[in-house]
Amino acid sequence: MENVLSKEQLLEFIRKNNIQSVSDIYESLKDLFKDLLQSFLEAEIEESLGYEKYDVKNKQTTNSRNGYSQKTVKTKFGEMELDIPRDREGEFEPKIIPKYKRDISEIEDKIIALYSRGMTTRDIHEQIKKIFMISKYLAKWLAKLQRKLFLR
């Protein structure tokens, strides 16, 4: 199997994140997954509302964003606080992190497994779309994921 990261990319990741121990690696991965999950939640509310944040020209609904509520979730990297977007009409129900769900460690397993198999962004897009039935903004989210993994 082909390496997901080149040696140069790995060394750059270590240098940029000042990694000096195994716990530093876990902290970097925890931060990375928090950023990714937060991006995914933003993509989900964009799909739910039908327009991107601050894109009032394309808004075709009476519903709009209404801040965030904090949620503590359990992952393989420990607990983390996420800001779950809300909408004014209370219709938004995240699929990646459903309401009342606190343990989300299986999401990490799925994403890591897909990357470790050397899947392309398009393949991962299709798999996550099947798993979570999310489509419209998934490509944008996966592009962010790749940038964070490879260029961080």
N, CA and C atoms as a LAMMPS dump frame, in Angstrom:
ITEM: TIMESTEP
0
ITEM: NUMBER OF ATOMS
456
ITEM: BOX BOUNDS ff ff ff
-5.0000000000000000e+02 5.0000000000000000e+02
-5.0000000000000000e+02 5.0000000000000000e+02
-5.0000000000000000e+02 5.0000000000000000e+02
ITEM: ATOMS id mol type element x y z
1 1 1 N 0.841 -1.186 0
2 1 2 C 0 0 0
3 1 3 C 0.882 1.243 0
4 2 1 N 0.454 2.24 -0.704
5 2 2 C 1.159 3.5 -0.854
6 2 3 C 0.975 4.364 0.39
7 3 1 N 2.035 5.09 0.796
8 3 2 C 1.927 5.999 1.935
9 3 3 C 1.014 7.165 1.594
10 4 1 N 0.193 7.572 2.562
11 4 2 C -0.696 8.701 2.364
12 4 3 C 0.103 10.004 2.393
13 5 1 N 1.09 10.086 3.267
14 5 2 C 1.946 11.26 3.377
15 5 3 C 3.343 10.936 2.888
16 6 1 N 3.928 11.863 2.169
17 6 2 C 5.327 11.678 1.779
18 6 3 C 6.195 11.963 3.007
19 7 1 N 7.426 11.542 2.955
20 7 2 C 8.348 11.781 4.061
21 7 3 C 8.485 13.287 4.325
22 8 1 N 8.539 14.071 3.253
23 8 2 C 8.668 15.525 3.393
24 8 3 C 7.43 16.129 4.062
25 9 1 N 6.261 15.654 3.665
26 9 2 C 5.029 16.153 4.276
27 9 3 C 4.973 15.798 5.752
28 10 1 N 5.383 14.594 6.087
29 10 2 C 5.389 14.162 7.477
30 10 3 C 6.351 15.003 8.304
31 11 1 N 7.549 15.239 7.781
32 11 2 C 8.523 16.072 8.492
33 11 3 C 8.016 17.501 8.663
34 12 1 N 7.345 18.018 7.647
35 12 2 C 6.77 19.364 7.73
36 12 3 C 5.669 19.421 8.786
37 13 1 N 4.841 18.389 8.845
38 13 2 C 3.78 18.305 9.859
39 13 3 C 4.391 18.297 11.264
40 14 1 N 5.449 17.516 11.443
41 14 2 C 6.13 17.433 12.744
42 14 3 C 6.713 18.784 13.124
43 15 1 N 7.356 19.453 12.166
44 15 2 C 7.982 20.741 12.436
45 15 3 C 6.928 21.81 12.763
46 16 1 N 5.887 21.912 11.946
47 16 2 C 4.87 22.941 12.14
48 16 3 C 4.117 22.775 13.454
49 17 1 N 3.935 21.536 13.879
50 17 2 C 3.169 21.272 15.103
51 17 3 C 4.058 21.067 16.323
52 18 1 N 5.362 21.266 16.146
53 18 2 C 6.317 21.139 17.247
54 18 3 C 6.149 19.81 17.991
55 19 1 N 6.053 18.735 17.251
56 19 2 C 5.831 17.412 17.83
57 19 3 C 7.145 16.856 18.358
58 20 1 N 7.119 16.527 19.667
59 20 2 C 8.316 15.999 20.298
60 20 3 C 8.044 14.73 21.091
61 21 1 N 6.775 14.333 21.144
62 21 2 C 6.427 13.125 21.884
63 21 3 C 5.162 12.508 21.287
64 22 1 N 4.86 11.304 21.75
65 22 2 C 3.645 10.619 21.299
66 22 3 C 2.408 11.405 21.727
67 23 1 N 2.424 11.988 22.92
68 23 2 C 1.256 12.763 23.359
69 23 3 C 1.059 14.002 22.483
70 24 1 N 2.163 14.583 21.969
71 24 2 C 2.036 15.706 21.028
72 24 3 C 1.337 15.261 19.746
73 25 1 N 1.628 14.044 19.3
74 25 2 C 0.969 13.502 18.104
75 25 3 C -0.529 13.379 18.361
76 26 1 N -0.896 12.82 19.515
77 26 2 C -2.317 12.667 19.837
78 26 3 C -3.02 14.019 19.929
79 27 1 N -2.357 15.004 20.534
80 27 2 C -2.953 16.339 20.638
81 27 3 C -3.157 16.956 19.256
82 28 1 N -2.171 16.786 18.372
83 28 2 C -2.294 17.316 17.008
84 28 3 C -3.446 16.644 16.277
85 29 1 N -3.561 15.331 16.416
86 29 2 C -4.654 14.608 15.77
87 29 3 C -6.005 15.007 16.358
88 30 1 N -6.036 15.208 17.673
89 30 2 C -7.277 15.633 18.323
90 30 3 C -7.704 17 17.789
91 31 1 N -6.753 17.941 17.695
92 31 2 C -7.062 19.266 17.152
93 31 3 C -7.528 19.173 15.709
94 32 1 N -6.865 18.327 14.932
95 32 2 C -7.221 18.143 13.531
96 32 3 C -8.653 17.63 13.396
97 33 1 N -9.001 16.608 14.178
98 33 2 C -10.359 16.057 14.099
99 33 3 C -11.399 17.048 14.593
100 34 1 N -11.054 17.832 15.594
101 34 2 C -12.005 18.848 16.056
102 34 3 C -12.277 19.844 14.93
103 35 1 N -11.238 20.329 14.276
104 35 2 C -11.402 21.264 13.163
105 35 3 C -12.223 20.637 12.037
106 36 1 N -11.943 19.382 11.745
107 36 2 C -12.653 18.705 10.66
108 36 3 C -14.131 18.511 10.991
109 37 1 N -14.413 18.088 12.212
110 37 2 C -15.803 17.894 12.606
111 37 3 C -16.558 19.217 12.609
112 38 1 N -15.879 20.275 13.072
113 38 2 C -16.507 21.587 13.074
114 38 3 C -16.818 22.035 11.649
115 39 1 N -15.88 21.786 10.73
116 39 2 C -16.103 22.123 9.319
117 39 3 C -17.265 21.319 8.752
118 40 1 N -17.346 20.069 9.132
119 40 2 C -18.427 19.224 8.637
120 40 3 C -19.776 19.727 9.144
121 41 1 N -19.838 20.13 10.406
122 41 2 C -21.083 20.662 10.953
123 41 3 C -21.509 21.932 10.208
124 42 1 N -20.534 22.775 9.88
125 42 2 C -20.839 23.991 9.112
126 42 3 C -21.383 23.625 7.725
127 43 1 N -20.77 22.62 7.112
128 43 2 C -21.245 22.181 5.8
129 43 3 C -22.658 21.619 5.891
130 44 1 N -22.939 20.916 6.97
131 44 2 C -24.286 20.355 7.14
132 44 3 C -25.347 21.437 7.287
133 45 1 N -25.056 22.475 8.067
134 45 2 C -26.084 23.523 8.227
135 45 3 C -26.24 24.299 6.924
136 46 1 N -25.151 24.456 6.165
137 46 2 C -25.256 25.102 4.856
138 46 3 C -26.181 24.289 3.946
139 47 1 N -26.022 22.975 3.97
140 47 2 C -26.883 22.121 3.155
141 47 3 C -28.328 22.188 3.637
142 48 1 N -28.503 22.182 4.941
143 48 2 C -29.851 22.213 5.507
144 48 3 C -30.578 23.509 5.161
145 49 1 N -29.873 24.641 5.247
146 49 2 C -30.487 25.94 4.966
147 49 3 C -30.528 26.263 3.483
148 50 1 N -29.623 25.662 2.72
149 50 2 C -29.61 25.889 1.276
150 50 3 C -28.769 27.07 0.83
151 51 1 N -28.002 27.644 1.731
152 51 2 C -27.115 28.751 1.351
153 51 3 C -25.924 28.799 2.3
154 52 1 N -24.813 29.369 1.809
155 52 2 C -23.609 29.482 2.616
156 52 3 C -23.721 30.664 3.573
157 53 1 N -22.94 30.62 4.63
158 53 2 C -22.917 31.696 5.609
159 53 3 C -22.598 33.021 4.918
160 54 1 N -23.336 34.058 5.248
161 54 2 C -23.201 35.414 4.695
162 54 3 C -23.603 35.526 3.226
163 55 1 N -24.166 34.49 2.641
164 55 2 C -24.572 34.525 1.236
165 55 3 C -26.071 34.804 1.145
166 56 1 N -26.476 35.978 1.593
167 56 2 C -27.897 36.322 1.652
168 56 3 C -28.534 36.423 0.265
169 57 1 N -27.74 36.671 -0.76
170 57 2 C -28.279 36.756 -2.119
171 57 3 C -28.947 35.451 -2.539
172 58 1 N -28.376 34.314 -2.114
173 58 2 C -28.91 33.011 -2.514
174 58 3 C -29.842 32.396 -1.474
175 59 1 N -30.19 33.153 -0.45
176 59 2 C -31.08 32.647 0.595
177 59 3 C -32.499 32.557 0.058
178 60 1 N -33.06 31.349 0.114
179 60 2 C -34.419 31.133 -0.379
180 60 3 C -35.286 30.484 0.69
181 61 1 N -35.064 30.884 1.937
182 61 2 C -35.808 30.316 3.054
183 61 3 C -36.016 31.396 4.11
184 62 1 N -37.007 31.191 4.952
185 62 2 C -37.203 32.121 6.07
186 62 3 C -36.317 31.732 7.242
187 63 1 N -35.782 30.534 7.216
188 63 2 C -34.928 30.035 8.285
189 63 3 C -33.513 30.593 8.123
190 64 1 N -32.804 30.749 9.231
191 64 2 C -31.424 31.229 9.176
192 64 3 C -30.64 30.698 10.373
193 65 1 N -29.355 30.932 10.347
194 65 2 C -28.496 30.499 11.447
195 65 3 C -28.886 31.226 12.723
196 66 1 N -28.629 30.554 13.851
197 66 2 C -28.972 31.144 15.151
198 66 3 C -27.912 30.781 16.186
199 67 1 N -26.652 30.996 15.856
200 67 2 C -25.583 30.758 16.807
201 67 3 C -25.229 29.292 16.949
202 68 1 N -24.707 28.972 18.131
203 68 2 C -24.194 27.633 18.393
204 68 3 C -24.561 27.2 19.806
205 69 1 N -24.608 25.904 19.993
206 69 2 C -24.686 25.342 21.338
207 69 3 C -23.47 24.433 21.496
208 70 1 N -22.907 24.427 22.679
209 70 2 C -21.721 23.595 22.898
210 70 3 C -22.124 22.18 23.267
211 71 1 N -21.303 21.238 22.796
212 71 2 C -21.541 19.832 23.074
213 71 3 C -20.199 19.172 23.329
214 72 1 N -20.097 18.423 24.405
215 72 2 C -18.897 17.661 24.702
216 72 3 C -19.083 16.262 24.149
217 73 1 N -18.158 15.845 23.283
218 73 2 C -18.227 14.517 22.691
219 73 3 C -16.982 13.719 23.079
220 74 1 N -17.148 12.411 23.088
221 74 2 C -16.052 11.508 23.42
222 74 3 C -15.507 10.926 22.125
223 75 1 N -14.181 11.028 21.963
224 75 2 C -13.531 10.463 20.797
225 75 3 C -12.387 9.578 21.266
226 76 1 N -11.734 8.923 20.334
227 76 2 C -10.58 8.099 20.7
228 76 3 C -9.427 8.951 21.206
229 77 1 N -9.472 10.252 20.912
230 77 2 C -8.427 11.162 21.365
231 77 3 C -8.808 11.862 22.656
232 78 1 N -9.908 11.474 23.267
233 78 2 C -10.375 12.101 24.495
234 78 3 C -11.611 12.942 24.234
235 79 1 N -12.035 13.666 25.254
236 79 2 C -13.215 14.506 25.118
237 79 3 C -12.85 15.804 24.41
238 80 1 N -13.81 16.333 23.646
239 80 2 C -13.609 17.625 23.003
240 80 3 C -14.931 18.375 22.952
241 81 1 N -14.818 19.698 22.997
242 81 2 C -15.978 20.578 22.902
243 81 3 C -16.194 20.96 21.449
244 82 1 N -17.408 20.796 20.975
245 82 2 C -17.766 21.218 19.626
246 82 3 C -18.863 22.272 19.712
247 83 1 N -18.869 23.177 18.746
248 83 2 C -19.93 24.174 18.636
249 83 3 C -20.915 23.676 17.585
250 84 1 N -22.076 23.264 18.035
251 84 2 C -23.096 22.718 17.138
252 84 3 C -23.95 23.875 16.631
253 85 1 N -23.98 24.086 15.302
254 85 2 C -24.783 25.183 14.755
255 85 3 C -26.273 24.978 15.025
256 86 1 N -26.963 26.103 15.182
257 86 2 C -28.413 26.063 15.368
258 86 3 C -29.073 26.921 14.298
259 87 1 N -30.333 26.64 14.046
260 87 2 C -31.108 27.482 13.141
261 87 3 C -32.295 28.048 13.914
262 88 1 N -32.829 29.136 13.423
263 88 2 C -33.907 29.844 14.129
264 88 3 C -35.169 29.012 14.296
265 89 1 N -35.462 28.191 13.311
266 89 2 C -36.703 27.414 13.361
267 89 3 C -36.528 26.049 14.031
268 90 1 N -35.322 25.745 14.491
269 90 2 C -35.074 24.496 15.207
270 90 3 C -35.197 23.248 14.366
271 91 1 N -35.012 23.379 13.057
272 91 2 C -35.153 22.237 12.151
273 91 3 C -33.849 21.499 11.9
274 92 1 N -32.712 22.147 12.166
275 92 2 C -31.421 21.541 11.846
276 92 3 C -31.102 20.39 12.793
277 93 1 N -30.882 19.219 12.205
278 93 2 C -30.497 18.028 12.958
279 93 3 C -29.233 17.464 12.327
280 94 1 N -28.074 17.683 12.949
281 94 2 C -26.822 17.183 12.364
282 94 3 C -26.835 15.677 12.181
283 95 1 N -26.262 15.225 11.068
284 95 2 C -26.182 13.793 10.801
285 95 3 C -24.845 13.221 11.241
286 96 1 N -23.795 14.013 11.109
287 96 2 C -22.462 13.517 11.47
288 96 3 C -22.361 13.305 12.982
289 97 1 N -23.008 14.17 13.744
290 97 2 C -23.048 14.045 15.203
291 97 3 C -24.501 14.255 15.619
292 98 1 N -25.291 13.194 15.594
293 98 2 C -26.721 13.332 15.891
294 98 3 C -26.981 13.878 17.298
295 99 1 N -28.145 14.483 17.446
296 99 2 C -28.55 14.979 18.764
297 99 3 C -28.487 13.825 19.767
298 100 1 N -28.071 14.148 20.962
299 100 2 C -27.992 13.221 22.098
300 100 3 C -26.88 12.187 21.979
301 101 1 N -26.121 12.203 20.904
302 101 2 C -25.025 11.246 20.764
303 101 3 C -23.754 11.882 21.321
304 102 1 N -23.086 11.197 22.215
305 102 2 C -21.882 11.733 22.85
306 102 3 C -20.608 11.015 22.407
307 103 1 N -20.7 9.724 22.099
308 103 2 C -19.515 8.963 21.681
309 103 3 C -19.482 8.906 20.156
310 104 1 N -18.489 9.568 19.584
311 104 2 C -18.409 9.646 18.123
312 104 3 C -17.124 9.003 17.596
313 105 1 N -16.538 8.108 18.36
314 105 2 C -15.251 7.52 17.98
315 105 3 C -15.323 6.731 16.668
316 106 1 N -16.488 6.204 16.309
317 106 2 C -16.581 5.43 15.063
318 106 3 C -16.4 6.309 13.83
319 107 1 N -16.71 7.597 13.928
320 107 2 C -16.512 8.517 12.798
321 107 3 C -15.027 8.604 12.463
322 108 1 N -14.196 8.732 13.494
323 108 2 C -12.745 8.786 13.287
324 108 3 C -12.253 7.516 12.616
325 109 1 N -12.733 6.385 13.1
326 109 2 C -12.32 5.104 12.518
327 109 3 C -12.628 5.046 11.027
328 110 1 N -13.819 5.505 10.658
329 110 2 C -14.222 5.446 9.255
330 110 3 C -13.352 6.327 8.373
331 111 1 N -13.107 7.55 8.805
332 111 2 C -12.306 8.471 7.992
333 111 3 C -10.865 7.985 7.885
334 112 1 N -10.281 7.574 9.001
335 112 2 C -8.896 7.081 8.985
336 112 3 C -8.791 5.828 8.122
337 113 1 N -9.759 4.937 8.236
338 113 2 C -9.731 3.705 7.44
339 113 3 C -9.799 4.013 5.952
340 114 1 N -10.623 4.963 5.58
341 114 2 C -10.738 5.314 4.168
342 114 3 C -9.428 5.893 3.633
343 115 1 N -8.811 6.772 4.405
344 115 2 C -7.531 7.342 3.967
345 115 3 C -6.43 6.29 3.953
346 116 1 N -6.425 5.419 4.945
347 116 2 C -5.356 4.418 5.014
348 116 3 C -5.433 3.415 3.87
349 117 1 N -6.601 3.278 3.271
350 117 2 C -6.752 2.39 2.112
351 117 3 C -6.311 3.064 0.816
352 118 1 N -5.879 4.328 0.948
353 118 2 C -5.414 5.037 -0.231
354 118 3 C -6.541 5.51 -1.125
355 119 1 N -7.723 5.663 -0.561
356 119 2 C -8.864 6.09 -1.368
357 119 3 C -8.699 7.539 -1.799
358 120 1 N -9.23 7.856 -2.942
359 120 2 C -9.206 9.226 -3.433
360 120 3 C -10.278 10.03 -2.71
361 121 1 N -10.19 11.341 -2.841
362 121 2 C -11.202 12.204 -2.241
363 121 3 C -12.583 11.86 -2.763
364 122 1 N -12.667 11.581 -4.048
365 122 2 C -13.965 11.227 -4.649
366 122 3 C -14.51 9.933 -4.029
367 123 1 N -13.641 8.931 -3.838
368 123 2 C -14.082 7.669 -3.228
369 123 3 C -14.563 7.895 -1.798
370 124 1 N -13.803 8.7 -1.05
371 124 2 C -14.184 8.989 0.339
372 124 3 C -15.506 9.747 0.355
373 125 1 N -15.645 10.673 -0.561
374 125 2 C -16.892 11.433 -0.693
375 125 3 C -18.073 10.481 -0.845
376 126 1 N -17.943 9.521 -1.736
377 126 2 C -19.028 8.569 -1.984
378 126 3 C -19.322 7.715 -0.755
379 127 1 N -18.278 7.272 -0.065
380 127 2 C -18.468 6.438 1.122
381 127 3 C -19.16 7.207 2.235
382 128 1 N -18.695 8.429 2.508
383 128 2 C -19.304 9.216 3.581
384 128 3 C -20.722 9.608 3.209
385 129 1 N -20.949 9.888 1.939
386 129 2 C -22.298 10.219 1.478
387 129 3 C -23.238 9.047 1.76
388 130 1 N -22.763 7.831 1.496
389 130 2 C -23.586 6.645 1.763
390 130 3 C -23.819 6.465 3.262
391 131 1 N -22.753 6.683 4.033
392 131 2 C -22.851 6.47 5.479
393 131 3 C -23.775 7.496 6.125
394 132 1 N -23.583 8.774 5.781
395 132 2 C -24.307 9.84 6.467
396 132 3 C -25.381 10.51 5.617
397 133 1 N -25.536 10.085 4.364
398 133 2 C -26.537 10.633 3.457
399 133 3 C -26.429 12.154 3.332
400 134 1 N -25.203 12.632 3.207
401 134 2 C -24.926 14.057 3.053
402 134 3 C -24.203 14.206 1.733
403 135 1 N -24.532 15.229 0.953
404 135 2 C -23.871 15.3 -0.336
405 135 3 C -23.389 16.681 -0.753
406 136 1 N -24.23 17.669 -0.727
407 136 2 C -23.974 18.934 -1.398
408 136 3 C -22.642 19.596 -1.023
409 137 1 N -22.35 19.691 0.253
410 137 2 C -21.149 20.396 0.685
411 137 3 C -20.02 19.458 1.087
412 138 1 N -20.19 18.171 0.862
413 138 2 C -19.188 17.194 1.27
414 138 3 C -17.872 17.359 0.521
415 139 1 N -17.918 17.667 -0.748
416 139 2 C -16.686 17.831 -1.52
417 139 3 C -15.845 18.968 -0.955
418 140 1 N -16.5 20.069 -0.578
419 140 2 C -15.786 21.202 0.011
420 140 3 C -15.136 20.778 1.338
421 141 1 N -15.871 20.028 2.134
422 141 2 C -15.355 19.576 3.414
423 141 3 C -14.16 18.655 3.231
424 142 1 N -14.247 17.735 2.264
425 142 2 C -13.141 16.816 2.015
426 142 3 C -11.903 17.549 1.509
427 143 1 N -12.093 18.586 0.752
428 143 2 C -10.949 19.387 0.302
429 143 3 C -10.271 20.032 1.506
430 144 1 N -11.061 20.531 2.463
431 144 2 C -10.502 21.096 3.691
432 144 3 C -9.748 20.02 4.469
433 145 1 N -10.321 18.82 4.524
434 145 2 C -9.678 17.707 5.214
435 145 3 C -8.307 17.422 4.616
436 146 1 N -8.236 17.347 3.302
437 146 2 C -6.955 17.074 2.653
438 146 3 C -5.945 18.167 2.937
439 147 1 N -6.381 19.426 2.865
440 147 2 C -5.45 20.536 3.139
441 147 3 C -4.921 20.453 4.565
442 148 1 N -5.809 20.143 5.504
443 148 2 C -5.376 20.056 6.893
444 148 3 C -4.447 18.883 7.128
445 149 1 N -4.716 17.771 6.494
446 149 2 C -3.858 16.599 6.677
447 149 3 C -2.49 16.778 6.031
448 150 1 N -2.461 17.34 4.843
449 150 2 C -1.235 17.373 4.08
450 150 3 C -0.468 18.669 4.16
451 151 1 N -1.137 19.75 4.486
452 151 2 C -0.462 21.044 4.451
453 151 3 C -0.371 21.713 5.804
454 152 1 N -0.82 21.071 6.817
455 152 2 C -0.865 21.664 8.148
456 152 3 C 0.499 21.987 8.657
